[in-house]
Amino acid sequence: MFRLILLVLSVVLSHGVRAQDTSTSVFYPLPTHAEGKGIAAKHLFPGQEGGLWIHDVHGQVRFFDGEHLLPRSGSVLDYQAKQLVFSAGAFWTFADNEVFKTFPNQERKGVFSLTPGNVIRKIGASGGFLWVSDDRHFYTYDMQSEELRSYSLMPLYQHNQSSRIQINDARLVRSKWVLATNSGVYLSEEEQFTHVVSSGKQHIETIYFSEQRNQLLIGTLKGAVIINIDDPQQEERWIGDTHVLAITESADEYWIGTENGLFVYSIAQQQTRKYTGVGRDEYTLSGNKVYSLVNDHTGGIWIGTNRGVHYISLFARNFERYADSSTGNGREGGSLQVIVPQRDNDDFWLITNLGVYRLISDKVPQRIQLYSGQVNDLVELDSQLILATPHGLVCINKLTGQVLQNALPPALKGKAVQQLELDEQKTLWGVSDNDLWSYDVSRQHLKEYGRQWLIEAYLPAQVTDLLATLTQGIVIGTDHGIYRLRRGNIQFVKDSERYGQVIDIETDYQDGVWVAGTYGVFRLSPDTESLTPVSLVDLNIGPRCLVAQGPYMWLTSSAGLSLYNSQQQLKKHFSAPFGLIMNEFVSRQCALDNSLAPALIFGSKYGLIRARSSQLLDQDIPSGKVLFSRVSIDNQTLATGGRPPHLVPVRYGDSVSFLFGTMPQSNSRQVEYQINQEGWHALQGSQLTLDHLMPGTYTITVRSRLPHDRVSAENALQFIVNEPWYLTWWAKLAGMVVVLLLLSTLIWWRSRLMMRANKHLKAQVALKTDQLRHQSRILLTNNQQLRKQLQIRKMLQTQKNKELEARLVSASEALLQSGEPQGLKTTLQRRIRQEFACLDQTEGHQGVVVLYPLLDTVLQGWQEEFDKAGIQVELRTENAAARTSQIQITEDNLDMVFNTLFASLLRRGYCHQTVVLSLEQTAVEVLLRVIDYGQRLPDLQRRYIGDEKDLNVLNLPSLMDRSGGCLHCFSSEERNFLEFSWSLAVDLELARDQMHKSTQCETATRSDLCQQEWLDNVTCLIERYFRDPDFGTTVIANCLYTSERSFQRRFKQATGRTFKEYLTEFRLEHACRQLLSGHKVSEVAFDCGFNDPSYFSQRFRTYFGVSPTQFVETHSEPLSSDD
């Protein structure tokens, strides 16, 4: 039989048939077309569970579910492929000699590879087999059994002079492979191919086999030919006459995609039509090359072209579209405004801006112009038409269009009329510039109602429609609601105001009035006179026109065509992509003819649309199917284009997201879902995200619901939420054990903590007690030191007094010997005053001091303590001049120096120890050497932080610097050596200084006393206010009634420092004493006038060299070491 088929190919392939372009179908583009993105599809593949896979010319693969194009950018595959096949839920590609299999959103895996050196040229799939070809062999791969077979292509070259045979397509036809090549058709015989001689060397692009009809379609460069497998001798039939690129079939048609557009062959009528579309460019295929065709098996065909992907619904054949040229809706016929059905036949009256036409319903509608000129409305009365024009009423013959003479009143002939209506009593109602009137044709009586019936609050107003009813009178539609004229009274329906301008009015079979407004539709009941809102497909759509048909009411809107029953329930809705275009219907352009099989006619932006109401009532739009377009876990895509191939495992705590699509998509569908049979829920949008799921197995089921409670087939997906280890029974048991252990540990730790706290408190109490004891010992020691210093100072003062007495006695004896007794008393008194004044003036300042007597006096004051300690002190002079040596000092603090020295010797010395003090005068200085064998001296290079009057050995360097001397120290474990040195005083300078001091003594004394009094006042104010952080130069200047600048200048002259430096040092010295008393650092900082403890610590470290905490820890080290 195959041979008989092939015998007729030579005859068949040499003929062609040209098809007629008669289609006005609508080809819907993808949603991305509105964004300016046209996807040039190279191949289209139907999804395994629905949807459409698109392989574009750039090698990218995307999935379309009816609403979404996934991914938004890029490709589902992580690589680009010029050739691929989608079959068995996977993509099959090749690279050189290897074939790969890739599931969406997964890595590709190798399936098989050819002999190295062979390069795969073509890949395809047919009948559950994958086929590939190279230059020498044709290979088939069974996707189920994974069996690979090869066929030799070498016989193809025996009858062909081409350098390479190119396989364009292959189909499995009844266990035999048919190849379409660039050099004819070949048929498989065992493991090789034989050339069909009758096919010659023609280029065969594609092959399609219809299993339903057992017909083989061969696509050539000159069209497609149909071969009947069961009856090969049957006359051949050609489809199209150009290069065929794709072939598919529907229930009763073959669809052929070519270089010159789309051709459809009707099997029943055996006719071919070229489909180009209607309307705007995005809804047509004009000039497109059709690369791929896919039947979605839900009543539609997907078309991949060089300008984008389009969809055509087979349900759209219920809507017949008439081009503008045949309906008068165009340049020649003008712009269509109103459609009025004829009373006695199934034709229509068309009102355009150019006049009135009669539309004759036929397969090819014809229009006949009856009247030329502007017409606003018309009514049919017997054999004439009454036209409402801007110049008044005009009567014409409804068959010929001849203007008739009439008995209409002159007032209606010369007045512009906008609306007309004829009631059952043949009373003509009209509106002329918002003036309402009625004219009884039989009695020839005119009655005018004027315009006073319009409510003033809505003026200026406009009448938009008129309708005469049986029981509700005349209904008047305006731009702000409706009025009703009954029994001579006109009433405004207040509730109609919220529906905006009245667009159309229609009555149903129960004499209820349906009103379409700008913002919705409502019905006025004749019984209760109540207003009932009519639910729309969407609240935001715009109604256009109403048509009544028995118990039903048709409504056109911006969203399509809706059908309502007598209970105002929405029963059906027709919209895109089922033959209609969104927002194409025009207001007041709809009608129903009077034939036995009533037909609806609608005015559209693209022409007229006619539909048999019986077909729309009996048929439903394809229900479609809800698809799992994308499954994501924690925003990570798991599957695209369908359900995952295995049970989806989800970790506990992760979110699961599902993206749904519906093929084909319709705005009247509502997606519903249920989880584990727990009831259906409406999904707002197209994505569902589930969070915080408990462990277990979940089944999510989705479906779509149409307006009249018709539901689609259900689609289910199962996934499992894994139970985390911490929710298992053994984890709970372990948790209880751990809790018990933690409680036990907590109780034990609490007891230990309390014991440690008690121990710490005891240690703190003991520490505070020791600190108090230590401070008391320090206080006693300081008191003893102060008493000793006072004792030494008193002994020195006594010695000075004795020296003064001796000088006065010698002075008096000298005066007596001079022979001037009369002036002795006066001279002695003056001398005494000068001596005492100079004594007070030089105390504590630089001068000349005889060292040996001073040292001997201080030593005598400490002799009692040395004797108690069993320490022997020897004072030696290395030369005779040392006893009378005079030294130059800058401050008279030698008593402090020696007191500190002797106090240190007492602390460090041992019983029965001898301390040697050696005094020696050299040429320029006087040296005092001290050698002891007690404890080792501390490091005198360390800066002493404390009161300068303390008898601490660390204060010796500072005291020596202030006295003008030098101190050298050497300390070891065996002995300690101290050397004190002062410069010798020069007699000439001493005399000059003494004389100078004597002459200025009186004046200086007076000025110093004034200056000292002022400094005492400043010191009192500092002691009073230094704790205030705001205390500064401004405050103290105001207290002293002087300016800040004068105060700072005088203070610096008196002290040699700025007031800020002095105040900071004063605060730090006071803080030092408080820290020694055991106060906290923060308390001391605030108490001494510092706002911030950290700033206080910074200033303390800068001044003393250590932080306050370190000072508290180490302040007792010198005392303990000296003890």
Secondary structure, DSSP 8 states (H G I E B T S, - for coil): -HHHHHHTHHHHTT-----B-------EE-GGGGGT----EEEEEE-SSSSEEEEETTS-EEEE-SS-EESSSS-SSSS--SS-EEETTEEEEEETTEEEEE-TTS--EEEEE--TT----EEEEETTEEEEE-SSEEEEEETTT--EEEEE-GGGGTT---SS--EEEEEEETTEEEEEETTEEEEEETTEEEE-GGGTT--EEEEEEETTTTEEEEEETTEEEEEESS-TTS--EEE-SS-EEEEEE-SSEEEEEETTEEEEEETTTTEEEEE-B-SSGGGB-TT--EEEEEE-SSSEEEEEETTEEEEEEGGGGGSEEE-HHHHT-BTTTB-EEEEEE-SSSS-EEEEETTEEEEEE-SSS-EEEEEEES---EEEEETTEEEEEETTEEEEEETTT--B------HHHHSS---EEEE-TT-EEEEEETTEEEEEETTTTEEEEEESTTS-GGG-S--EEEEEE-SSS-EEEEETTEEEEEETTEEEE-GGGGGG-SEEEEEE-TT--EEEEETTEEEEE-TTT--EEEE--SSTT--EEEEEEETTEEEEEETTEEEEE-TTS-EEEEE-TTSS--TT-EEEEEEEE--SSS-EEEEEETTEEEEEEHHHHHH------EEEEEEEEETTEEEEESS--SS-EEE-TT--EEEEEEEES--TT-EEEEEETTS--EE-SSSEEEE-S--SEEEEEEEEEE-TTS-B-B-EEEEEEE---GGGSHHHHHHHHHHHHHHHHHHHHHHHHHHHHHHHHHHHHHHHHHHHHHHHHHHHHHHHHHHHHHHHHHHHHHHHHHHHHHHHHHHHHHHHHHHT-GGGHHHHHHHHHHHHHHHHHHHTTSSEEEEHHHHHHHHHHHHHHHHHHHTEEEEEEESSGGGGS-EEEESS--HHHHHHHHHHHHHHH--TTEEEEEEEEE-SSEEEEEEEE-SS----TTS---S-TTS--GGGHHHHHHHHT-EEEEEE-SS-EEEEEEEEE--HHHHHHHHHHHHHHHHHHHHHHHHHHHHHHHHHHHHHHHTTSTT-SHHHHHHHTTS-HHHHHHHHHHHHSS-HHHHHHHHHHHHHHHHHHTT--HHHHHHHTT-S-HHHHHHHHHHHHSS-HHHHHHHTTHHHHHH-
